Amino acid sequence: MSFSIAGKTAIVTGAANGIGLAIARHFANHNANVMCADIDETRLEAEFGDLAEGEGNIRYYAGDLRERLTVANLLSATIDAFDRVDILINASRQMMVSDPLDPDADEVMPLLDQNLMTSLRLTQVIAKRMIKQGADDPEGDGSLGAIVNLSSIAARRTQPELLGYSIASAALDQMTRSMAVALAPHRIRVNAVAFGSVMSASLKGALKEHTEFREEIQKCTPLSRIAAPDEVAEAVQFLASDSAGFMTGQIVTVDGGRTLLDAVGAPAH
């Protein structure tokens, strides 16, 4: 089975570091054209500056994707560089610890804005472009586009200190299912990858401050380790490829079995 994305054009958000960066590099290494988007222009330049020169398959665009004008300009830059867009990877996300009992510190609205609304607005804008491209192939039966959202197992777990992040993740899962149904008549697939503990930039920083946290994560994960960002990238590639052509509205879990465990366990005999 081939998971080929060669020759397709993908927009990857959150591409300046962590999982988004891993996905952007992974897609470029598998011969996709990649537009890397992030608010951090300095890191984009550091990661992709040399690669974005000339006629290569990588470009980058810096801007605040919470702004509608930035979203429109990102699409325009992608079309200027590669003529079309076939894949959208909504990997721009943020995690913040919150206080569920403090309305000034619950972080619900900031994380809904960053993790949900940015993905929704991008999906709406990019899907319209995919539909326009599909007008040239009205009788085809293959996918005209693939959208993959990055979610989290926090959508199904209960951690009060991650109230805002959990709510935003659950909302993103529902958005994935709703947009999958809405875009199915246009042959655009929408799926998500919900991941557990992955060695992202934020987790790497947390482990430096709290070294004991690594052992706790491993204890709660049947595969007893933290995932590498490339392992998420591979799942995203599958969902973006034609090999997943009959999959839409699915939340694929990549968590080493963590959501399988009951924290209470069985009584000792």
Secondary structure as UniProt FT lines:
FT   TURN            6..7
FT   STRAND          9..13
FT   TURN            15..16
FT   HELIX           18..29
FT   TURN            30..31
FT   STRAND          33..38
FT   HELIX           41..48
FT   TURN            49..52
FT   TURN            54..55
FT   STRAND          58..62
FT   TURN            65..66
FT   HELIX           68..82
FT   STRAND          87..90
FT   TURN            100..101
FT   TURN            103..105
FT   HELIX           108..111
FT   HELIX           112..117
FT   HELIX           118..134
FT   TURN            135..136
FT   TURN            138..139
FT   STRAND          145..152
FT   HELIX           153..155
FT   HELIX           160..162
FT   HELIX           163..183
FT   HELIX           184..186
FT   STRAND          188..195
FT   HELIX           201..209
FT   HELIX           212..219
FT   TURN            222..223
FT   HELIX           229..240
FT   HELIX           242..244
FT   TURN            245..246
FT   STRAND          251..254
FT   TURN            256..257
FT   HELIX           258..260
//
